[in-house]
Amino acid sequence: MYTHVELIEEVKVCTDALQPSTLLKCQTVVHKEDGSDAVLKKLTMAPHPVTQAIIDLSAGACGGIACVLSGQPFDTAKVKMQTFPSLYRGFVHCFVSVYKQVGLRGLYQGTTPALIANIAENAVLFMSYGFCQNVVRFVLGLDQCTELSDVQKACSGSVASIFSSLASCPTELVKCRLQAMHEMEASGKIASGQKSTVWSVVKNVLRTNGPLGFYQGLTTTIVREIPGYFCFFEGYELSRSMFAQHMGRDKEHIGVVPLMISGGFGGACLWLVVYPIDCVKSRIQVLSLAGKQEGFLKTLMGILRNEGVAPLYSGLTSTMIRTFPANGALFLAYEVSRKIMMQQFAL
C-alpha cells in the first residue's frame, strides 16, 4: 500500500483582516494492495510567505529554462533581422544564411546569457506577481481575500514586469550582442576577429561603459514590458477562462494542451503589441557596441526617417512561430513545477 498527495486548489480565507490565510485543498490517494483506491480530502495551511516566494521564484526559473530551450533559434533570427533588416529577405533566408556562415551553433549564439536572462526575468516576474496582486487589491480597495478578475491580474503582471526588467536588461544586452556579432563585423561597424564569447562581451561593456553600461536600453525595456506583460497575462488568463468555461471545469484543471495554447496566446498578444519597441531596444543594445547609441525616441525616429515602418516589424514571423512552443513551455513548466512544490509543502 502506498499513498500520494494531489493539490486540488488554493482557497483564501480571512481569519485576519490584515493577514489573510491561504488553505490548500488537497486529497490523499491511498492505493491499496487489492487494487482499490481510497481518497481522503483535507485542508492544510499554505507555506510561510517567504517559502511561498521561494516556490514562485523557483517555478518561474523552471519556466524560463523551458522557454529558452524551446525557442532560442527563433530568437536569434529575430535579433539579427531586427538589427540588420536589409541583410535578410525573411526568417527562412536568415536561418539558411546563418547555417551556411557559422553552422548550427550560430542559431544558438547567446544561449547562455539567454538562459540567465530568462531564469532571472521569469523568477523575479512570477515572484513579484503575487505581491503585485496584493498591491492591486489595496489600490482598488478590495478585500485581500477577493479573487481578482483577468484584467486585474493582467495589471498585476504589468506592474511586476518593472521589477523583472531590472533583472533581464543586462543579460539581454549581452545576448543580443552575441547574436548580432557576425553582422556587426560584416558591416564594418566593429573590427573583425573579435571573440564572441559571453566573457569577452562582458569585459568589453565594463571596459567601455562601466557597470551602468549593462543597462543601455533599460528605459526601452521598461516601456516594452509594461504594456507587453499586461497583454501577456490578460491573453493567458482570458484563454484559460474560455477553455475552463467550454470544458465545464475550473482553470486549474483544463489539461496540458489548453494550458500550452493559453501560454502561446498570451505570448502572441505580447509580441503583436510591443514588437516595434523591442526592435528599437535590440538596435540600441547591439549598435551601442560600436560607440554611443542614441536613446529610445531618437533611435525610433531615425529608423522611421531613414528606413520606414517595415524594419520595425522585421523578424516578426519567426517571433510568432516561436511564441507558441516557447511560452507554452514556459507556463507549463511554471504551473507544473509550482503545483509539485505546493504539494510537497502541503504534506
HUBELDA-V370985 format. One record per pair of residues at least 4 apart in sequence whose ideal C-beta (glycine too) atoms are under 7 Angstrom apart, sorted by the first residue. I is the first residue (numbers start at 0). J is the second residue. D is the distance in whole Angstrom. If there is no record, write none. Layout:
i:I j:J d:D
i:I j:J d:D
//
This chain:
i:0 j:29 d:7
i:0 j:30 d:6
i:0 j:31 d:5
i:0 j:32 d:6
i:1 j:30 d:5
i:2 j:27 d:6
i:2 j:28 d:6
i:2 j:29 d:5
i:2 j:30 d:7
i:3 j:28 d:6
i:4 j:25 d:5
i:4 j:27 d:5
i:4 j:342 d:5
i:4 j:345 d:6
i:4 j:346 d:6
i:5 j:25 d:7
i:5 j:26 d:5
i:5 j:28 d:6
i:5 j:342 d:7
i:6 j:23 d:6
i:6 j:25 d:6
i:6 j:338 d:6
i:6 j:341 d:5
i:6 j:342 d:5
i:6 j:345 d:6
i:7 j:24 d:5
i:7 j:25 d:6
i:7 j:26 d:6
i:8 j:24 d:5
i:8 j:249 d:7
i:8 j:251 d:6
i:9 j:21 d:6
i:9 j:23 d:6
i:9 j:45 d:7
i:10 j:22 d:5
i:10 j:24 d:6
i:11 j:19 d:6
i:11 j:21 d:5
i:11 j:144 d:4
i:12 j:19 d:7
i:12 j:20 d:5
i:12 j:22 d:6
i:12 j:144 d:7
i:13 j:19 d:5
i:13 j:142 d:7
i:13 j:144 d:5
i:14 j:20 d:5
i:15 j:19 d:7
i:19 j:143 d:4
i:19 j:144 d:5
i:20 j:44 d:7
i:21 j:45 d:4
i:22 j:42 d:5
i:22 j:43 d:7
i:22 j:44 d:6
i:22 j:45 d:7
i:23 j:43 d:5
i:23 j:45 d:5
i:23 j:341 d:6
i:23 j:345 d:5
i:24 j:42 d:6
i:25 j:41 d:6
i:25 j:43 d:6
i:25 j:345 d:5
i:26 j:38 d:5
i:26 j:39 d:7
i:26 j:40 d:5
i:27 j:39 d:5
i:27 j:41 d:7
i:28 j:36 d:6
i:28 j:38 d:6
i:29 j:36 d:7
i:29 j:37 d:4
i:29 j:39 d:7
i:30 j:36 d:6
i:31 j:35 d:5
i:31 j:36 d:7
i:31 j:37 d:7
i:43 j:345 d:5
i:45 j:51 d:7
i:46 j:50 d:4
i:46 j:51 d:5
i:46 j:54 d:7
i:46 j:344 d:4
i:47 j:51 d:7
i:48 j:52 d:6
i:49 j:53 d:7
i:50 j:54 d:6
i:50 j:344 d:6
i:51 j:55 d:6
i:52 j:56 d:6
i:52 j:126 d:5
i:53 j:57 d:6
i:54 j:58 d:6
i:54 j:337 d:6
i:54 j:340 d:5
i:54 j:341 d:7
i:55 j:59 d:6
i:55 j:125 d:5
i:55 j:126 d:5
i:55 j:129 d:6
i:55 j:337 d:7
i:56 j:60 d:7
i:56 j:122 d:5
i:56 j:126 d:4
i:57 j:61 d:7
i:57 j:336 d:7
i:57 j:340 d:7
i:58 j:62 d:7
i:58 j:125 d:6
i:58 j:333 d:5
i:58 j:336 d:5
i:58 j:337 d:4
i:58 j:340 d:7
i:59 j:63 d:6
i:59 j:121 d:4
i:59 j:122 d:4
i:59 j:124 d:6
i:59 j:125 d:3
i:59 j:126 d:6
i:59 j:333 d:6
i:60 j:64 d:7
i:60 j:118 d:5
i:60 j:121 d:7
i:60 j:122 d:4
i:61 j:65 d:7
i:61 j:332 d:5
i:61 j:333 d:6
i:61 j:336 d:4
i:62 j:66 d:6
i:62 j:121 d:5
i:62 j:329 d:4
i:62 j:330 d:7
i:62 j:332 d:5
i:62 j:333 d:4
i:63 j:67 d:7
i:63 j:117 d:3
i:63 j:118 d:4
i:63 j:120 d:6
i:63 j:121 d:4
i:63 j:122 d:7
i:64 j:68 d:6
i:64 j:114 d:6
i:64 j:118 d:6
i:65 j:69 d:6
i:65 j:328 d:4
i:65 j:329 d:6
i:65 j:332 d:4
i:66 j:70 d:6
i:66 j:117 d:5
i:66 j:325 d:5
i:66 j:326 d:7
i:66 j:328 d:6
i:66 j:329 d:4
i:67 j:71 d:6
i:67 j:110 d:7
i:67 j:113 d:5
i:67 j:114 d:5
i:67 j:117 d:5
i:69 j:324 d:5
i:69 j:325 d:5
i:69 j:328 d:4
i:70 j:74 d:6
i:70 j:321 d:4
i:70 j:324 d:6
i:70 j:325 d:3
i:71 j:75 d:6
i:71 j:107 d:6
i:71 j:110 d:5
i:71 j:113 d:6
i:72 j:76 d:7
i:72 j:106 d:4
i:72 j:107 d:7
i:73 j:77 d:6
i:73 j:317 d:5
i:73 j:318 d:7
i:73 j:320 d:6
i:73 j:321 d:3
i:74 j:78 d:7
i:74 j:113 d:7
i:74 j:321 d:6
i:75 j:79 d:6
i:75 j:106 d:5
i:75 j:108 d:6
i:75 j:109 d:7
i:75 j:178 d:5
i:76 j:80 d:6
i:76 j:90 d:5
i:76 j:93 d:5
i:76 j:94 d:6
i:76 j:314 d:6
i:76 j:317 d:4
i:77 j:81 d:6
i:77 j:314 d:4
i:77 j:317 d:5
i:77 j:318 d:5
i:78 j:82 d:6
i:78 j:175 d:5
i:78 j:178 d:4
i:78 j:179 d:6
i:78 j:281 d:5
i:79 j:83 d:6
i:79 j:87 d:7
i:79 j:93 d:6
i:79 j:178 d:6
i:79 j:179 d:6
i:79 j:182 d:6
i:80 j:84 d:6
i:80 j:87 d:5
i:80 j:90 d:7
i:80 j:93 d:6
i:80 j:313 d:4
i:80 j:314 d:3
i:81 j:278 d:4
i:81 j:281 d:4
i:81 j:282 d:7
i:81 j:313 d:6
i:81 j:314 d:5
i:82 j:179 d:5
i:82 j:182 d:7
i:82 j:281 d:6
i:82 j:282 d:6
i:82 j:285 d:5
i:83 j:182 d:5
i:83 j:186 d:7
i:84 j:310 d:4
i:84 j:313 d:4
i:86 j:182 d:6
i:87 j:92 d:5
i:87 j:93 d:4
i:87 j:96 d:7
i:88 j:92 d:4
i:89 j:93 d:7
i:89 j:316 d:7
i:90 j:94 d:6
i:90 j:314 d:7
i:90 j:316 d:5
i:90 j:317 d:4
i:91 j:95 d:6
i:92 j:96 d:6
i:93 j:97 d:6
i:94 j:98 d:6
i:95 j:99 d:6
i:96 j:100 d:6
i:97 j:101 d:6
i:97 j:105 d:4
i:97 j:106 d:6
i:98 j:102 d:6
i:98 j:103 d:6
i:98 j:105 d:7
i:100 j:105 d:6
i:100 j:181 d:7
i:101 j:105 d:3
i:101 j:181 d:6
i:108 j:177 d:5
i:108 j:178 d:5
i:108 j:195 d:7
i:109 j:113 d:5
i:109 j:174 d:4
i:109 j:177 d:4
i:109 j:178 d:5
i:110 j:114 d:6
i:111 j:115 d:7
i:111 j:197 d:5
i:112 j:116 d:6
i:112 j:170 d:5
i:112 j:173 d:4
i:112 j:174 d:4
i:112 j:177 d:7
i:112 j:197 d:6
i:113 j:117 d:6
i:113 j:174 d:5
i:114 j:118 d:6
i:115 j:119 d:6
i:115 j:170 d:5
i:116 j:120 d:6
i:116 j:167 d:5
i:116 j:170 d:3
i:116 j:171 d:5
i:116 j:174 d:6
i:117 j:121 d:6
i:118 j:122 d:6
i:119 j:123 d:6
i:119 j:166 d:4
i:119 j:167 d:6
i:119 j:170 d:6
i:120 j:124 d:6
i:120 j:163 d:5
i:120 j:166 d:5
i:120 j:167 d:4
i:121 j:125 d:6
i:121 j:329 d:7
i:122 j:126 d:6
i:123 j:127 d:6
i:123 j:162 d:5
i:123 j:163 d:5
i:123 j:166 d:5
i:124 j:128 d:6
i:124 j:159 d:5
i:124 j:160 d:6
i:124 j:163 d:4
i:125 j:333 d:6
i:127 j:131 d:6
i:127 j:159 d:4
i:127 j:162 d:5
i:127 j:163 d:7
i:128 j:132 d:7
i:128 j:155 d:6
i:128 j:156 d:6
i:128 j:159 d:5
i:130 j:134 d:7
i:131 j:135 d:6
i:131 j:155 d:4
i:131 j:158 d:4
i:131 j:159 d:5
i:132 j:136 d:7
i:132 j:147 d:6
i:132 j:152 d:7
i:132 j:155 d:4
i:133 j:137 d:6
i:133 j:143 d:7
i:134 j:138 d:6
i:134 j:158 d:7
i:135 j:139 d:6
i:135 j:147 d:7
i:135 j:151 d:5
i:135 j:154 d:5
i:135 j:155 d:5
i:136 j:141 d:4
i:136 j:143 d:6
i:136 j:145 d:6
i:141 j:145 d:4
i:147 j:151 d:4
i:147 j:152 d:5
i:147 j:155 d:7
i:149 j:153 d:6
i:149 j:233 d:6
i:149 j:236 d:4
i:149 j:237 d:5
i:149 j:240 d:6
i:150 j:154 d:7
i:150 j:233 d:6
i:151 j:155 d:7
i:152 j:156 d:7
i:152 j:232 d:6
i:152 j:236 d:5
i:153 j:157 d:6
i:153 j:229 d:5
i:153 j:232 d:4
i:153 j:233 d:4
i:153 j:236 d:7
i:154 j:158 d:7
i:154 j:229 d:7
i:155 j:159 d:6
i:156 j:160 d:7
i:156 j:228 d:5
i:156 j:229 d:7
i:156 j:231 d:6
i:156 j:232 d:3
i:157 j:225 d:5
i:157 j:228 d:5
i:157 j:229 d:4
i:159 j:163 d:6
i:160 j:164 d:6
i:160 j:224 d:4
i:160 j:225 d:6
i:160 j:228 d:4
i:161 j:221 d:6
i:161 j:225 d:7
i:163 j:167 d:6
i:163 j:224 d:7
i:164 j:168 d:6
i:164 j:217 d:7
i:164 j:220 d:5
i:164 j:221 d:5
i:164 j:224 d:5
i:167 j:171 d:5
i:167 j:220 d:7
i:168 j:172 d:6
i:168 j:213 d:7
i:168 j:214 d:5
i:168 j:216 d:6
i:168 j:217 d:5
i:168 j:220 d:5
i:169 j:173 d:7
i:169 j:213 d:4
i:169 j:214 d:7
i:170 j:174 d:6
i:171 j:175 d:6
i:171 j:284 d:7
i:172 j:176 d:6
i:172 j:213 d:6
i:172 j:215 d:6
i:172 j:216 d:6
i:172 j:284 d:5
i:173 j:177 d:6
i:173 j:197 d:6
i:173 j:200 d:5
i:173 j:201 d:6
i:174 j:178 d:6
i:175 j:179 d:6
i:175 j:281 d:5
i:175 j:284 d:5
i:175 j:285 d:5
i:176 j:180 d:6
i:176 j:200 d:5
i:176 j:284 d:7
i:176 j:285 d:6
i:176 j:288 d:5
i:177 j:195 d:6
i:177 j:197 d:7
i:177 j:200 d:6
i:179 j:183 d:6
i:179 j:285 d:5
i:180 j:184 d:7
i:180 j:195 d:4
i:181 j:185 d:6
i:182 j:186 d:6
i:183 j:188 d:5
i:183 j:189 d:5
i:183 j:285 d:7
i:183 j:288 d:6
i:183 j:289 d:7
i:184 j:189 d:6
i:184 j:191 d:5
i:184 j:193 d:7
i:188 j:289 d:4
i:189 j:193 d:6
i:189 j:288 d:6
i:189 j:289 d:6
i:194 j:199 d:4
i:195 j:199 d:7
i:197 j:201 d:6
i:198 j:202 d:6
i:199 j:203 d:6
i:200 j:204 d:7
i:201 j:205 d:6
i:202 j:206 d:6
i:203 j:207 d:6
i:204 j:208 d:6
i:204 j:212 d:4
i:204 j:213 d:6
i:205 j:209 d:6
i:205 j:210 d:7
i:207 j:212 d:6
i:208 j:212 d:3
i:215 j:283 d:6
i:215 j:284 d:6
i:215 j:287 d:5
i:215 j:292 d:7
i:216 j:220 d:6
i:216 j:280 d:5
i:216 j:283 d:4
i:216 j:284 d:5
i:217 j:221 d:6
i:218 j:222 d:6
i:218 j:294 d:7
i:218 j:295 d:6
i:219 j:223 d:6
i:219 j:276 d:6
i:219 j:279 d:6
i:219 j:280 d:4
i:219 j:283 d:6
i:219 j:295 d:5
i:220 j:224 d:6
i:220 j:280 d:6
i:221 j:225 d:6
i:222 j:276 d:6
i:222 j:295 d:7
i:223 j:227 d:5
i:223 j:273 d:5
i:223 j:276 d:4
i:223 j:277 d:6
i:223 j:280 d:6
i:224 j:228 d:5
i:225 j:229 d:7
i:226 j:230 d:7
i:226 j:272 d:6
i:226 j:273 d:6
i:227 j:231 d:6
i:227 j:269 d:5
i:227 j:272 d:6
i:227 j:273 d:4
i:228 j:232 d:6
i:228 j:269 d:7
i:229 j:233 d:6
i:230 j:234 d:6
i:230 j:268 d:4
i:230 j:269 d:5
i:230 j:272 d:5
i:231 j:235 d:6
i:231 j:265 d:5
i:231 j:266 d:7
i:231 j:268 d:6
i:231 j:269 d:4
i:232 j:236 d:6
i:232 j:265 d:7
i:233 j:237 d:6
i:233 j:268 d:7
i:234 j:238 d:6
i:234 j:264 d:5
i:234 j:265 d:4
i:234 j:268 d:3
i:235 j:239 d:6
i:235 j:261 d:5
i:235 j:262 d:6
i:235 j:264 d:7
i:235 j:265 d:3
i:235 j:330 d:7
i:236 j:240 d:6
i:237 j:241 d:6
i:238 j:242 d:6
i:238 j:260 d:7
i:238 j:261 d:4
i:238 j:264 d:5
i:238 j:265 d:7
i:239 j:243 d:6
i:239 j:250 d:5
i:239 j:253 d:6
i:239 j:261 d:5
i:240 j:244 d:6
i:240 j:250 d:6
i:241 j:245 d:6
i:242 j:246 d:6
i:242 j:253 d:5
i:242 j:257 d:4
i:242 j:261 d:7
i:243 j:248 d:5
i:243 j:249 d:6
i:243 j:250 d:5
i:243 j:253 d:6
i:246 j:253 d:6
i:248 j:252 d:5
i:248 j:253 d:6
i:253 j:257 d:4
i:253 j:258 d:6
i:254 j:258 d:7
i:255 j:259 d:6
i:255 j:331 d:6
i:256 j:260 d:6
i:257 j:261 d:6
i:258 j:262 d:7
i:258 j:330 d:6
i:258 j:331 d:6
i:258 j:334 d:6
i:259 j:263 d:6
i:259 j:327 d:3
i:259 j:331 d:5
i:260 j:264 d:6
i:260 j:327 d:7
i:261 j:265 d:6
i:261 j:330 d:7
i:262 j:266 d:7
i:262 j:326 d:4
i:262 j:327 d:4
i:262 j:329 d:6
i:262 j:330 d:3
i:262 j:331 d:7
i:263 j:267 d:6
i:263 j:322 d:6
i:263 j:323 d:3
i:263 j:326 d:5
i:263 j:327 d:4
i:264 j:268 d:7
i:265 j:269 d:7
i:265 j:326 d:6
i:266 j:270 d:6
i:266 j:322 d:4
i:266 j:325 d:7
i:266 j:326 d:3
i:267 j:271 d:6
i:267 j:319 d:6
i:267 j:322 d:5
i:268 j:272 d:7
i:269 j:273 d:6
i:270 j:274 d:5
i:270 j:318 d:5
i:270 j:319 d:7
i:270 j:322 d:6
i:273 j:277 d:6
i:274 j:278 d:6
i:274 j:312 d:6
i:274 j:315 d:6
i:274 j:318 d:7
i:275 j:279 d:7
i:275 j:311 d:4
i:275 j:312 d:7
i:276 j:280 d:6
i:277 j:281 d:6
i:278 j:282 d:7
i:278 j:311 d:5
i:278 j:313 d:7
i:279 j:283 d:6
i:279 j:295 d:6
i:279 j:298 d:5
i:279 j:299 d:5
i:280 j:284 d:6
i:281 j:285 d:6
i:282 j:286 d:6
i:282 j:298 d:6
i:283 j:287 d:6
i:283 j:292 d:5
i:283 j:298 d:6
i:286 j:292 d:5
i:287 j:291 d:7
i:287 j:292 d:4
i:292 j:298 d:7
i:293 j:297 d:4
i:293 j:298 d:5
i:293 j:301 d:7
i:294 j:298 d:7
i:295 j:299 d:6
i:296 j:300 d:6
i:297 j:301 d:6
i:298 j:302 d:7
i:299 j:303 d:6
i:300 j:304 d:6
i:301 j:305 d:6
i:302 j:306 d:5
i:302 j:310 d:6
i:302 j:311 d:6
i:303 j:307 d:7
i:303 j:308 d:7
i:306 j:310 d:4
i:309 j:313 d:7
i:314 j:318 d:6
i:315 j:319 d:6
i:316 j:320 d:6
i:317 j:321 d:6
i:318 j:322 d:6
i:321 j:325 d:5
i:322 j:326 d:5
i:323 j:327 d:6
i:324 j:328 d:6
i:325 j:329 d:6
i:326 j:330 d:6
i:327 j:331 d:6
i:328 j:332 d:6
i:329 j:333 d:6
i:330 j:334 d:6
i:331 j:335 d:6
i:332 j:336 d:6
i:333 j:337 d:6
i:334 j:338 d:6
i:335 j:339 d:6
i:336 j:340 d:6
i:337 j:341 d:6
i:338 j:342 d:6
i:339 j:343 d:7
i:340 j:344 d:7
i:341 j:345 d:6
//
